[in-house]
Amino acid sequence: MNRKYEEKVNDENLSRVIDKIIKSTKIIDMHTHLFPIQFEELCLAGIDDLLNYHYLIAEAMRWIDIPYDEFWSLTQENRSELIWNYLFAENSPLSEAATGVITILNEMGISIKNKDLNNIRKQFRGIDKHEYISRILDVTGVEKIVMTNDPLDERERELLLKECDPDPRFLYSLRLDKLINNWADSVNSLNKMGYKVNVEIDPATIKEVCRFLIDWISKLNPVYIAISLPYAFDFPDETFRTTLFKECLLPICQEVNKPVALMVGTKRSVNPKLRLAGDALGNAKLDSIEYLCTNYSDNKFLVTMLSRENQHELTVLARKFRNLMIFGCWWFLNIPKIVDEITRIRFELLGTSFIPQHSDCRVFDQLIYKWKHSLEIIKNILIEKYEVLIAKGWPLSESDIKNDINQLLRQNFIDFVNL
């Protein structure tokens, strides 16, 4: 920014200046479950994909009095109609996930008159998906999207191996949940892919797992290696998980200079009848993160945690280790009150040296509400913080604000992953 033409920042114009800078800053969404059109049925967008989001399914099933199996036997459209009826027609859409749908429809100019789902569907029909995705990215200011890519998922691997022109707006991450958390189930998949591994993790198996990692890192050039971990994650311990971490994951990531993204706190299948919607959370111990940062100082760790109770301790830990970058308000934390609370804690302990948010989207349209709602919270916190500085006589410039917001929404991530 040319300082000669900068607007002098004061209490009167502070909100407008911050709003202008946020709207002009291109966002890197560093963790999503989105895919480009080349990934065919995995590329989700539109009202029926939105309504069949697992957040809304879990909420709606508190009202819908039919057996779970009967619900899942319905077509996607019929499930949408049930969810719409219970969460939008018969009850007001007050939850964050339901309000998010209204935000999306409003931002995209979709009429919600008479709460008529069929009319909403008609307005989505005929929309070119490629153009629609580009429009969403324009509306949100998202420049780059980091995908979640798991080569042990058979359908996804088939698409990853296809020769197609990559969409430059999408970046890969290599997801290793199955490998790290479900070793016994991964053995068959790895052997089918040509990696000769045994259930018992012997030296030959370690060599083959390392070959698998190097092969897929070479193919995808992922910005990081990602693992979602249970709330009971303990490192080091005597399990296969620790062996894979020590002998394969950490040395390979150090060798190729790729951060490890750890998402800690899941409690899987609390209600398996809800399928993906049946997962919950647990309060984790931070000892394992501390151990990793201390004993693997040449590795870099992106970390987010699922329990609200872990946030203060995690933020304090980030003050102690520059190889630790905390990010986002993940999953059940992505509601306004908690986003506000967590983001304030981070500002007050870390300044701007963190990544405040990621969308975790599974459906493209969700980028709209997840970023619109979060950016409003970030903006309001920044206004309060800058007002304190101005009141104390600190000379605040437009360039200062632009630098801070750029760090938060893109540059901290770029620098940490060497993008």
N, C-alpha and C positions, 0 to 999 in steps of 0.2 A: 504494500500500500504506500502510495506517495504521501509522505507526511505533510507536504506543502498543502495538500487539498483535504487533510483530515478535518473532521468535525470535532471541535473541542467537546469533551465529554463532561457533563455535569448532571445534577439530579434531575433536571427537567427533560433531558433528551436521552438519558441512560437506557431506558426501556426500549426506545425506538432504535437506538444504535445496536444494542444486543440482538434485537429481533432481526434487523437487517443483516447482521453478520451471520447469525445462525442460518438464515434462509439462503445465504450465498455460499455457505461452506459445504463442500461435497463430502458426504458421509461414507465411511467404509463400515459396512455391517459385518462384523468380524465373526459372527457365528449364526448360521441359519440352517434350516433343512429344506431350502429352496433349490430347484433345479431349472436349468434353461429348457427351452422347447425341445432341444435335441434329446432330452431324457424322457420324451414321450409321456406315458401316463403318470410319471413321477412329478411332472410339472403341473402343479395344482393352482387353479385360479377360478374365480366366479362364485356365485352365491351358494351353490350346493356343496362345493368343497369347503366354503367358509362355515356353513352350518354343521357340517360333519366333522368339524375340528374337535379334538378330544376334550378340550376344556368345556365346550358347550355340551358334548355328549354326557360327561360326568354330571354337569349341572342339571341337564334336562331329566336324567334318569332318577333324580330325586322326586320328580313329579309324575313321570310316565309309569303307570302301573301295569306293565306287561312283563312277562319273563324276558330275561336278557337274550336268550337264544332267539326268541321271536323278534325282538328288536333287530338283532344282527341279520336275521333272514330277510328283512325288508330291503327293497332297493334303496340306493342312496337318496333318491328323490323322496321316497316315502318317509325315510328317516328325517330328512330335512323338514318335511311338513309337520311331523310330530314335534321336533325341536322348536320350530318357529311358533307353533301353536302354544306350547307351554311356556316358552321363554320370552316371546315377543307379543303374542296376541292376548293370551289370558293373564299374563303377568308383565309388569314393566321390566325392560331390559336394564337392570341396575348394576349387575355384575360387570367387572371390567371387560370380560370377554364378550358379553352381550352388548354393552355400550360400544365396544370396539367395532362391532358390525355396523351399528348406526353411524359411527364416525366415518367408516369406509363408504357407506352408501351416500352419505351427505357430501363427502369430499369428491366423489366421482359423479355427482349430479344425478344419482338414481333416486327417483321419486319413491317415498315410503307412504304415500297417501293411502288411507284406509287400511294400513298394515297388511296389504295384499301381496302375499308371496308370489303368486302367479304373475302379477303385474311386474314385480321386481325381476322375475325370471325373464319375462319378455324383453325387458330393457337390457339384459345381459346377452340375449341371443343376437347372433350376427356380429358380435365384437371379434375382431381379429386378435388372436391371443398374443401374437408377437407385438402388435401395436399397443395392446392393452398393457403388457408388461412394461414396455418403454414408457408409457404414460404414467404408470405407477412410480417408476424410478424418477421420472421428472417431477412428479408431485411431491415425492418424499425427499428429494435431494440425495438419494443414495446412488453413489457412483460405482462402488464395487460391492459384490456379495460373496461371502465365503460360504461355500457349500459344506455339507457333511457327506463324505464319500467312504463307503465301507465295501471293500472288494470281497469280503466274505459273504455279503448278501448276493445271492446268485443272480437275481434280476438286475441289480445295480451293476454288478461286475460285467454282465453282458453288454450293458450300455456304455460302461467305461471303456470296454475293449473295442467298441465300434469306431471306425474311422469317420470322424465328422469334424467340421470346422468349429473349434471352440468359440464360445461367446466370450469376448474379452472382458465383459462386465462381471464374469463369474470366476472365482478363484477356488482351487481345491483345498480341502483339508483331508487328511487321512484318518479315518475313524477306526479305532481298534477295540471297541467294546466287546465284541464277541471273542476276539483273540485273548484279551487280558482277563475278562470276567468269566468266560465260559470255555475254558481250555478243552475240556473233554469233548464238547460239541464241535469245537473248531478243528479237531484232528482230522475228521473225515473230509471236511471242506478243503483243508490244506493239501491232503493227499490227492484229492481229485484234481487240484490245481497243479499237481506235479511237485509238491514239496513233501519229501519223505520224512514225516514226523511220527513220533510215538507218543502214546498217552503219558508215559514216564518221560520227563524232560531230561534226556541224556545229552551228552556233548554233540552227537550227530543232529539231534532235534534242534538244539540251540543254533547250530550252524545253519540249518534250513530255515528257521524262523528269521534269522538275520538276513538270509538271502531273500525271503519274502518281503521283508521291510525295505531292503535296498531296491528290489525290483519295482515296488509300487511307489516308492519315493521318487525313483528315476522317471517312472512313467507319468506321475501326476504333478511332480514338483509342488507338493502341498505347502501352504504357508505355515502350517503347524501340524503336529500329530495329536489327535484328540481322543480322550477317554472319559466316559462317564463312569463314576465310581460310586459304590454303595456308601451309605453313611457310616458303616462299620469299617471302612478302609483303614488298614493298619500296615504301616511300612516302617521297617522290615518285619516280616513274620516268616513262618515256615511254609507258606503256601506257594503254589505254582505262580501266583500273581507276582510275588516278590522275585522269584527266579526269572521270570520273563522281563520284569523291570530291570533287574541288575545285569543280566547277561545279554539282553537283546535291545530293549527299548532305549534305555539311557545311553549306552555307548554308541548306538547307531545315531541317535539324535544329536549327540555331541559331535560325532564325526562329520555329519552333513550340516551342522549348524541349524537345526530346526527346533523351535520350542516345543515343549510338551504342554498341551492344554488339558488341565485336570478339572473336571466338573464333578464335585463331590457332594454327596448327600442323598442319593436316591434310595428309596425303599420300594423295590419292584413288586408289582402284582399283589398289592394289598387286597385288591378285589379283582381277581383274574377274569371274572365274568364281564368286566368293563373293557377288557383288552388293553389297548394303549392308554385308555383313560383311567386304568386301575392302579397306576403308580402313585406313590406318596413320597414323603420325605422323612428324614431322621436327622438328629443333631449329631454332627461329626466331631472327631477330635482333630485338633490342628497339629498335634505332635508329628504326624507323618509328613505334612507339608514343611514344617520346620526342619525335620531330618533331611528331606530331599534338598532343600535350599542350602543347608549347611554342608552336607557331605557330597553334593553334586554341584559344586559352585560353578563349574564350567557348562552346566546345562541351564537353560532358561525355562521358566514355568509360567504359563498363563493359568490363573486359577480363579474359579468362581465356586461358590458354595450355595447349597439350596436352602439351608436353614437360616432363618432370621437371627437366631441366637449365635451363629458363628461369625456374623459380619464384623463386629467390633474387634474381636481377636484377630481375624484375618487382616483387617486394615492395619492394626498395630504391627502384625508380622511383616506386612509389606514395607513398613518403615525401616526394617532391619536388613532387608535383602534386596539388592538391586537386580538380582536375577529372578525376582518375583513380580509379575504384573497382574493385578487383580482386575477383573472385568465384569461388567454387566450385572443386571438384577434378573436372575435366572428363574424361569418357570413360575413357581408359586410366589416368588418375590416380585414378579412384574405386575404389581398393583400400585396405584398412585401413592397411597400413604407410605408404603414400605420403600418404594423407589425414592421418594422424598427423604425419608429417614436415612437410608443407606448412603445416598449421594451426599447428604450433609456431613455424615460421619467421615466419608472419604475426603471431601474438600477440607475439612477441619484438621485432618491428620496428615494428608498427603499433598495438599495444594492441588495442582492439576496433573500429578503424575500417576494417573490411573485411566482406565477406559470405562466411562460411566455406563454405557449401555450397548447391548446387542439385541436383535429382535427375536431370535430363536424361532422365526416364522416357519410354518409348514405350507402356508397358502399365500400366494403373492400379495393378495389384497391386504393381508395383515400388516405388511410394511407400513401402510398408511396410518393405522391407529397406533401401532406400537411406537413409531417414531414421533408422530404428532403429540401423543400424550406424554412421552418421556421428555421431548425437547421443551415442552411447556414447563415441566418441573425443573429441568436444568436451567432454563432461562430465569425463572423466578428466584432460584437459589443464587444465581450469579448476580442478579440485580441487588439482592440483599447484601451480598459480600462486597460488591463494588461500592454500594452506598456507604458502608462502614469506612472503606478506604478514603472515599471522597470527603466524608465528614472529618476525617483525621488529617486532611490536607495533602493526601497523596496525589501527585499529578498523574491522572489516568488518561491515557490516550486511546484513540480508536485502534491504533496498531497493537497496543497492549491487549485489548479485548479480542481482537482478531487472532492474535497469536495464541491466547489461552483457549479459545473455542476450537481453533484448528488442532491444537494438541489433543484436546479431549475427543473430538469426533473422527480424527484420522491419524495424526502424526505420531501419537504415542504407539499406536498399533504398527504403523509402518516402520518405525525405528526399532521396535522390539523384535519384529519378525524379519527384519532386513528386507522389506518388500521393495 
